[in-house]
Amino acid sequence: MYVKFEKNFLHYVNKGHYDNTIFHRVIPGFMIQGGGFTTGMVRKPGLTDPIVLESKNSLSNLRGSLAMARTNVANSGTSEFYINLVDNLFLDYKNEGNPGYAVFGSVV
């Protein structure tokens, strides 16, 4: 159900995109985000085209889940991801007007 996001993430892993990546957004009690910058907040090159949002997959933004970060545009996810530090159900799919964020894995 979340095949595109999983394949997208693994594509970046396999090409070494996440080497020397920092977690550039850390909000205690919420989430940590990485996958887009190196030290000094230098944007990482080599992004592929954004993929279609797959948030309507029945997976929730629960503590420890891995999800694709995006801009305010639903179909804008590329290499950035976040890990939920707590249950963030308000980030789940609600409807077409509030599409949420796609969970595609978990930290174990």
Order of alpha helices (4+ residues) and beta strands (2+ residues): alpha-beta-beta-beta-beta-beta-beta-beta
